[in-house]
Amino acid sequence: MVVKPKLHVAVDVGCRRHSVAVGLSTGEVLEAFDIDHRPEGFAEFFRRIERHHRRYPSVVPTVAMEGFNGHARPLDTLVGERGWRLLNVNNLKLKRFKEMFPAAAKSDKIDARRMLDLMQLGEHMPQARRALQPVHAPSPEQAMLKRLMRRRRALVDEKVRLLARMQGDLRAVCPGLLELTGDAENRWFLNLLTHGDDLRKIARLREKTLRSIPAIGAKYAAVIRQWQGQAQFSHEVAYAGPMIIEDARRILALREGINALERQCAALAKDSDMARLIDTLPGFALICSCELAGEIGTIERFAGEASLALYLGMANLENSSGERQGAKAPRQVNERAKAAMMTGVDRHRKQVPESQRYYEKKRAEGKTHNQAIRALGRHLCRVLYRMLKHGDAYRIRETETETETEAAAQAQDAEQPMAA
C-alpha cells in the first residue's frame, strides 16, 4: 500500500514578517518564502499553499507556527477558518531540538526549515509529536474573557504603580496628609486631592466646600478640618504637587476602567459554561473564574489533569539523578492563570474545612504558605479537570460526622408519632 505524503507548512512568526517553509512528510522541501504581516501577505500565503494542496489533495494541510495567539494573530485564526490542521510549536522543545540538530547558521528561514524537520519527525516519534500541540479554538466567550481579563490586569498593575509613586510623593511633599486615610485608593481621598489644581489649597478649604466634594461626609470633613490646623508643605509642592494631582486623576480613571471591564466580564461569564463551572468552586469568585476560563480556553487542549496542573503552575517536574531526588519548577507555565489559581486556592481553603485541614497538615510538615497552597492546588486541579471535562459543578463532600448527624436526625423524626 502506497502512503500518500502529507503537506506540511512551518511558519516562523515575527512581529512584521513571517518566514514560511512548505514541505512533505517524506522530507522533501517544496518552497520557502517570506510574507508581510498584512492582508496582502496573508493572501499570498494562502495562494501558495493552495497551489501545493492541489498537487497533494489527499489530506488537508498541517500548519505549525510558534507564537499561536500572539504575534501570529490573525493568521492563526484565518488558518483555522479554512479547516486546516493547526499546530502550536512549543518554543522550549523546539530550542532543544535545534540544539540536538544544529544548523550551520541562524536565521528565520533556517528556523522554519527546522520546524519542518520536527513535523516530519513527529510522524514517527511520540516525543517529537509532543512538541507540536494541536490547537483547539476556544469558544467566543472564552476568547473575549481572555482579552478583557488581560486588559484588566494591565490596568490593575498600572494603578498599583501609580499608587506607590503617589504615596511616596505625598510623604515627601505633605507629611501627615496620607495618614488621614488607611487606604490611599479611597475614593473620598482621591476626590480631595483632585478638587483643585494646587495641593496647598486643601489646607484652606472650608467645611461647606469639603462636604460638597463627592464621597466626603461629616466624618471625613471633621478629620480633614483637624489636619488643616497643622498642615505643612515642603518646598517641592510647587512642582511636585501637580504631579500628585495628575496621578490621583489617573488612578480615578483607572478605577472606572477596571470597574467597566469587570461589568463586561460578569455579563460574559453568564454565557460561558467554563466560567460558570469554575465559579462553583468556593473561593473562586468572578475575577478568578473569568481569568482561569480565559487562559484555559478549552479543556481539550490538555491530555490529562497532570498537563493542566503544569499549565497552572500547581505541579513540579521531577529532577532526579542517581541517589539525588529532587524537583524543578516547569518553564511552560501560564503566569496569569497561576496567579488566579493561587488566589482562588487560598480563598477556597478558608471556606472548605477539609481543604483547610489539608493546608494545615502541609504547614505542620514544614511547608511554606505558598508551597502548601500549591500542594492543595494540585489536588484541586484534579477536581477542576473533571469538572470541566464532564460539565459537573463543584459539590462539597459531606464528612462522616455530618452524614451520621443527618441520619440520626432522620431516625429521630421517624420514631416520633404522627400528630392526630
C-alpha positions as CSV (number, residue, x, y, z in Angstrom):
1,M,0.0,0.0,0.0
2,V,1.4,3.4,-1.1
3,V,1.2,6.0,1.7
4,K,0.4,9.4,0.2
5,P,2.6,12.2,1.5
6,K,1.1,14.9,3.8
7,L,1.5,18.6,3.1
8,H,3.4,20.4,6.0
9,V,3.7,24.1,6.4
10,A,6.0,25.7,9.0
11,V,5.7,29.4,10.0
12,D,8.5,31.2,11.9
13,V,6.5,34.1,13.3
14,G,7.8,37.6,13.6
15,C,6.1,40.9,14.6
16,R,6.2,42.3,11.0
17,R,7.3,39.4,8.7
18,H,6.9,35.7,8.8
19,S,9.2,33.0,7.3
20,V,7.3,30.1,5.7
21,A,8.6,26.7,4.7
22,V,6.4,24.2,2.8
23,G,7.3,20.5,2.5
24,L,6.1,17.0,2.6
25,S,6.0,14.4,5.3
26,T,8.6,12.4,3.3
27,G,11.2,15.2,4.0
28,E,11.1,16.9,0.6
29,V,11.1,20.8,0.8
30,L,8.8,22.3,-1.8
31,E,9.1,26.0,-1.2
32,A,10.4,28.7,1.2
33,F,9.2,32.3,1.2
34,D,8.5,35.3,3.5
35,I,5.3,37.2,3.9
36,D,4.4,40.6,5.4
37,H,2.1,40.8,8.4
38,R,-0.5,42.5,6.2
39,P,-3.7,41.3,4.3
40,E,-1.7,41.2,1.1
41,G,0.9,38.9,2.8
42,F,-1.9,36.6,4.1
43,A,-3.5,36.4,0.7
44,E,-0.1,35.4,-0.8
45,F,0.4,32.7,1.9
46,F,-2.9,31.0,1.2
47,R,-2.5,31.3,-2.6
48,R,0.8,29.5,-2.5
49,I,-0.4,26.8,-0.1
50,E,-3.5,26.2,-2.1
51,R,-1.3,25.6,-5.2
52,H,0.6,22.9,-3.4
53,H,-2.6,21.5,-2.0
54,R,-4.0,20.9,-5.4
55,R,-1.0,18.7,-6.2
56,Y,-1.4,16.7,-2.9
57,P,-5.2,16.8,-2.2
58,S,-5.4,13.6,-0.2
59,V,-5.3,15.3,3.3
60,V,-5.8,18.9,4.5
61,P,-2.5,20.9,5.0
62,T,-1.0,20.9,8.5
63,V,0.3,24.3,9.6
64,A,2.7,24.6,12.5
65,M,3.6,28.0,14.0
66,E,5.2,29.4,17.1
67,G,3.6,32.2,18.9
68,F,0.0,31.0,18.5
69,N,-2.4,33.7,19.7
70,G,0.5,36.1,20.0
71,H,2.2,37.8,17.0
72,A,0.6,35.2,14.8
73,R,-2.8,36.8,15.1
74,P,-4.8,36.9,12.9
75,L,-3.0,34.5,10.6
76,D,-3.7,31.6,13.0
77,T,-7.4,32.4,13.0
78,L,-7.5,32.5,9.2
79,V,-5.9,29.1,9.1
80,G,-8.4,27.7,11.5
81,E,-11.3,29.1,9.5
82,R,-10.1,27.3,6.4
83,G,-10.4,24.0,8.3
84,W,-6.7,23.2,8.1
85,R,-5.0,21.4,10.9
86,L,-3.2,23.9,13.1
87,L,-0.3,23.1,15.5
88,N,1.3,25.3,18.1
89,V,5.1,24.7,18.4
90,N,6.4,24.5,21.9
91,N,9.3,27.1,21.8
92,L,11.3,25.4,24.6
93,K,11.1,22.0,22.9
94,L,11.9,23.5,19.5
95,K,15.0,25.1,21.1
96,R,16.1,21.7,22.5
97,F,15.5,20.1,19.0
98,K,17.7,22.8,17.3
99,E,20.4,22.1,19.9
100,M,20.4,18.4,19.1
101,F,20.4,19.0,15.3
102,P,22.1,22.4,14.9
103,A,22.2,24.3,11.6
104,A,25.3,26.0,10.2
105,A,23.8,29.4,10.8
106,K,20.8,31.0,12.5
107,S,18.0,32.8,10.6
108,D,14.3,32.9,10.4
109,K,14.3,30.8,7.2
110,I,16.6,28.2,8.8
111,D,14.3,28.1,11.8
112,A,11.3,27.4,9.6
113,R,13.2,24.5,7.9
114,R,13.9,23.1,11.4
115,M,10.2,23.2,12.2
116,L,9.6,21.2,9.0
117,D,12.1,18.6,10.2
118,L,10.4,18.5,13.6
119,M,7.0,18.0,11.9
120,Q,8.4,15.1,9.8
121,L,10.0,13.5,12.9
122,G,6.7,13.9,14.8
123,E,5.1,11.4,12.3
124,H,7.2,8.7,13.8
125,M,8.3,9.8,17.4
126,P,5.9,10.5,20.2
127,Q,8.5,12.7,21.9
128,A,8.7,15.0,18.8
129,R,4.9,14.9,18.5
130,R,4.5,16.3,22.0
131,A,6.4,19.5,20.8
132,L,3.6,20.1,18.3
133,Q,0.4,20.8,20.2
134,P,-2.9,20.7,18.3
135,V,-4.7,24.0,18.6
136,H,-8.3,23.7,19.7
137,A,-10.1,27.0,19.2
138,P,-11.8,28.3,22.4
139,S,-15.4,29.5,22.4
140,P,-16.0,33.2,21.6
141,E,-16.9,33.8,25.3
142,Q,-13.6,32.4,26.4
143,A,-11.6,34.3,23.8
144,M,-13.3,37.6,24.9
145,L,-12.8,36.8,28.6
146,K,-9.1,36.3,27.9
147,R,-8.7,39.7,26.2
148,L,-10.8,41.6,28.8
149,M,-9.1,40.0,31.8
150,R,-5.6,40.7,30.4
151,R,-6.6,44.3,29.8
152,R,-7.9,44.4,33.4
153,R,-4.7,43.0,34.7
154,A,-2.7,45.7,32.8
155,L,-4.9,48.5,34.3
156,V,-4.6,47.0,37.8
157,D,-0.8,46.8,37.5
158,E,-0.7,50.4,36.3
159,K,-2.9,51.5,39.2
160,V,-0.6,49.8,41.7
161,R,2.5,51.5,40.3
162,L,0.8,54.9,40.4
163,L,-0.5,54.4,43.9
164,A,3.0,53.5,45.2
165,R,4.5,56.6,43.4
166,M,1.8,58.9,44.6
167,Q,2.1,57.8,48.2
168,G,5.9,58.3,48.2
169,D,5.4,61.8,46.8
170,L,2.8,62.7,49.4
171,R,5.0,61.7,52.3
172,A,7.8,63.9,50.9
173,V,5.6,66.9,49.9
174,C,2.9,66.9,52.6
175,P,3.8,64.9,55.7
176,G,0.6,63.8,57.6
177,L,-1.8,64.1,54.7
178,L,-1.6,60.4,53.8
179,E,-2.3,59.5,57.4
180,L,-5.8,60.8,57.1
181,T,-6.8,57.5,55.4
182,G,-5.9,53.9,55.8
183,D,-6.0,53.4,52.1
184,A,-4.8,56.0,49.6
185,E,-7.1,54.4,47.0
186,N,-10.2,55.5,48.9
187,R,-12.5,57.5,46.6
188,W,-13.0,60.4,49.0
189,F,-9.3,60.8,49.4
190,L,-8.6,60.8,45.7
191,N,-11.5,63.3,45.2
192,L,-10.0,65.5,47.8
193,L,-6.6,65.5,46.0
194,T,-8.1,66.3,42.6
195,H,-10.5,69.0,43.9
196,G,-8.2,71.8,42.6
197,D,-5.0,72.4,40.7
198,D,-3.0,73.5,43.8
199,L,-2.4,71.0,46.5
200,R,-1.8,73.7,49.1
201,K,-5.4,74.9,48.8
202,I,-6.6,71.7,50.5
203,A,-5.4,73.3,53.8
204,R,-7.7,76.3,53.3
205,L,-11.0,74.5,52.3
206,R,-14.0,75.3,54.4
207,E,-16.3,72.7,55.8
208,K,-19.1,73.5,53.4
209,T,-16.7,73.1,50.5
210,L,-15.4,69.8,51.9
211,R,-18.9,68.5,52.3
212,S,-19.6,69.3,48.6
213,I,-16.8,67.0,47.4
214,P,-18.2,63.6,46.4
215,A,-17.8,60.8,49.0
216,I,-16.8,63.2,51.8
217,G,-19.4,63.4,54.5
218,A,-19.4,64.8,58.1
219,K,-17.0,62.2,59.4
220,Y,-14.2,62.8,56.8
221,A,-14.8,66.5,56.8
222,A,-14.1,66.6,60.5
223,V,-10.9,64.6,60.0
224,I,-9.7,66.9,57.3
225,R,-10.5,70.0,59.3
226,Q,-8.5,68.7,62.2
227,W,-5.5,68.1,59.9
228,Q,-5.8,71.6,58.4
229,G,-4.7,73.2,61.7
230,Q,-1.3,71.6,61.5
231,A,-0.9,71.2,57.7
232,Q,2.7,71.6,56.4
233,F,4.1,71.5,52.8
234,S,7.7,71.1,51.7
235,H,9.4,73.4,49.2
236,E,8.8,70.8,46.5
237,V,5.0,71.3,46.5
238,A,5.2,74.0,43.8
239,Y,6.3,71.5,41.1
240,A,5.6,68.1,42.7
241,G,2.0,69.0,43.8
242,P,0.7,69.0,40.2
243,M,2.3,65.6,39.6
244,I,0.4,64.2,42.6
245,I,-2.8,65.6,41.4
246,E,-2.2,64.2,37.9
247,D,-1.5,60.7,39.4
248,A,-4.7,60.9,41.5
249,R,-6.8,61.7,38.5
250,R,-5.3,58.9,36.5
251,I,-6.0,56.5,39.4
252,L,-9.6,57.5,39.4
253,A,-9.8,57.0,35.7
254,L,-8.2,53.5,36.1
255,R,-10.8,52.6,38.8
256,E,-13.6,53.4,36.4
257,G,-11.9,51.5,33.6
258,I,-11.4,48.4,35.8
259,N,-15.0,48.5,37.0
260,A,-16.3,48.8,33.4
261,L,-14.2,45.7,32.4
262,E,-15.5,43.7,35.4
263,R,-19.1,44.5,34.4
264,Q,-18.4,43.3,30.9
265,C,-16.8,40.1,32.3
266,A,-19.7,39.5,34.6
267,A,-22.1,39.6,31.6
268,L,-19.9,37.3,29.6
269,A,-19.5,34.8,32.4
270,K,-23.2,34.1,32.3
271,D,-22.8,32.8,28.8
272,S,-19.5,30.9,29.5
273,D,-20.1,27.3,30.6
274,M,-16.5,27.1,31.8
275,A,-16.6,30.3,33.9
276,R,-19.9,29.2,35.5
277,L,-18.4,25.8,36.4
278,I,-15.2,27.3,37.9
279,D,-17.4,29.8,39.8
280,T,-19.0,26.9,41.7
281,L,-15.6,26.3,43.4
282,P,-15.8,28.0,46.8
283,G,-13.4,31.0,46.9
284,F,-13.1,31.2,43.1
285,A,-15.3,34.3,42.6
286,L,-15.9,36.3,39.4
287,I,-12.3,37.6,38.8
288,C,-10.5,34.2,39.3
289,S,-13.2,32.3,37.4
290,C,-13.1,34.6,34.4
291,E,-9.3,34.8,34.4
292,L,-8.9,31.0,34.5
293,A,-11.7,30.4,31.9
294,G,-10.0,32.9,29.6
295,E,-6.5,31.5,30.0
296,I,-7.5,27.8,29.8
297,G,-9.7,28.4,26.8
298,T,-10.8,24.9,26.2
299,I,-10.1,21.7,28.3
300,E,-9.5,19.8,25.1
301,R,-6.0,21.4,24.9
302,F,-4.9,19.2,27.8
303,A,-4.1,15.4,27.6
304,G,-5.0,15.0,31.3
305,E,-5.1,16.6,34.7
306,A,-1.4,16.5,35.1
307,S,-1.0,18.6,32.0
308,L,-3.5,21.1,33.3
309,A,-1.6,21.2,36.7
310,L,1.6,22.0,34.9
311,Y,0.0,24.8,32.9
312,L,-1.5,26.3,36.0
313,G,1.8,26.1,37.9
314,M,0.5,23.7,40.5
315,A,2.9,20.9,39.8
316,N,6.7,20.5,39.6
317,L,8.7,18.3,37.3
318,E,10.9,15.5,38.6
319,N,14.6,16.4,38.6
320,S,16.5,13.4,39.9
321,S,19.8,11.7,39.1
322,G,21.2,8.7,40.8
323,E,20.7,8.9,44.5
324,R,19.7,12.5,44.3
325,Q,16.0,13.1,44.4
326,G,14.6,16.5,43.5
327,A,12.1,18.5,41.5
328,K,12.2,21.7,39.5
329,A,9.6,24.3,38.5
330,P,8.3,23.9,34.9
331,R,9.0,26.7,32.5
332,Q,5.9,26.3,30.4
333,V,3.5,27.9,33.0
334,N,0.8,30.5,32.3
335,E,1.8,33.1,34.9
336,R,-1.6,34.9,34.7
337,A,-3.5,31.6,35.3
338,K,-1.1,30.7,38.1
339,A,-1.7,33.9,39.9
340,A,-5.5,33.5,39.6
341,M,-5.2,29.9,40.8
342,M,-3.1,30.8,43.8
343,T,-5.6,33.5,44.9
344,G,-8.6,31.2,44.4
345,V,-7.0,28.3,46.3
346,D,-6.1,30.5,49.2
347,R,-9.6,31.7,49.5
348,H,-11.0,28.2,48.9
349,R,-9.2,26.6,51.9
350,K,-10.7,29.3,54.2
351,Q,-14.2,28.3,53.1
352,V,-13.9,24.5,52.9
353,P,-12.9,22.8,56.3
354,E,-11.4,19.7,54.6
355,S,-9.1,21.9,52.4
356,Q,-8.1,23.9,55.4
357,R,-7.2,20.7,57.3
358,Y,-5.0,19.6,54.4
359,Y,-3.4,23.1,54.3
360,E,-2.6,23.0,58.0
361,K,-1.2,19.5,57.6
362,K,1.3,20.7,55.0
363,R,2.3,23.7,57.1
364,A,2.9,21.2,60.0
365,E,5.2,19.3,57.7
366,G,7.4,22.4,57.3
367,K,6.0,23.7,54.0
368,T,5.8,27.4,53.5
369,H,2.5,29.1,52.8
370,N,3.0,29.1,49.0
371,Q,4.1,25.5,49.0
372,A,1.1,24.4,51.0
373,I,-1.2,26.4,48.7
374,R,0.4,24.8,45.6
375,A,0.0,21.3,47.2
376,L,-3.7,21.9,47.8
377,G,-4.0,23.5,44.3
378,R,-2.5,20.2,42.8
379,H,-5.5,18.3,44.3
380,L,-7.9,21.0,43.1
381,C,-6.5,20.6,39.5
382,R,-7.8,17.0,39.5
383,V,-11.2,18.3,40.6
384,L,-11.1,21.2,38.1
385,Y,-10.2,18.9,35.2
386,R,-13.0,16.5,36.0
387,M,-15.5,19.4,36.4
388,L,-14.6,20.9,33.0
389,K,-14.3,17.6,31.2
390,H,-17.7,16.3,32.3
391,G,-19.5,19.6,32.9
392,D,-20.1,18.9,36.6
393,A,-20.4,21.7,39.2
394,Y,-18.4,21.5,42.4
395,R,-20.0,19.9,45.4
396,I,-18.6,19.9,48.9
397,R,-18.1,16.3,50.1
398,E,-20.0,15.5,53.3
399,T,-17.9,14.3,56.2
400,E,-18.7,11.2,58.2
401,T,-19.8,13.3,61.2
402,E,-22.3,15.3,59.1
403,T,-23.7,12.2,57.5
404,E,-24.1,10.5,60.9
405,T,-25.8,13.6,62.3
406,E,-28.2,13.8,59.4
407,A,-29.0,10.0,59.7
408,A,-29.6,10.3,63.5
409,A,-32.0,13.3,62.9
410,Q,-34.0,11.3,60.3
411,A,-34.2,8.3,62.6
412,Q,-35.4,10.5,65.5
413,D,-38.1,12.0,63.3
414,A,-39.2,8.5,62.2
415,E,-39.7,7.5,65.9
416,Q,-41.9,10.4,66.7
417,P,-45.7,9.6,66.4
418,M,-47.7,11.4,63.8
419,A,-49.9,14.2,65.1
420,A,-53.7,13.3,65.1
